[in-house]
């Protein structure tokens, strides 16, 4: 890669960016308002970082990029949740 790109490898992502996990989770939780979905969104954001991290320019502020990606991923997760058909309760909802 040339000097204008941010060089990231798996070790740097797994250890160096752990300080951002709580920030990404809190952004996701604010957007989706569901702790389980926020965990999924956080995981998706760090997967995106692992896949596209080497494409980031060196002058990108990583915390800002992660917040923006968390908002985009949360919006996508909410769209997916709305599209998912609601399952009927097999036991509690049936009349006795």
HELIX and SHEET records of a PDB file:
HELIX    1   1 UNK A   10  UNK A   11  1                                   2    
HELIX    2   2 UNK A   12  UNK A   16  3                                   5    
HELIX    3   3 UNK A   18  UNK A   20  5                                   3    
HELIX    4   4 UNK A   21  UNK A   32  1                                  12    
HELIX    5   5 UNK A   35  UNK A   52  1                                  18    
HELIX    6   6 UNK A   53  UNK A   55  5                                   3    
HELIX    7   7 UNK A   62  UNK A   83  1                                  22    
END                                                                             
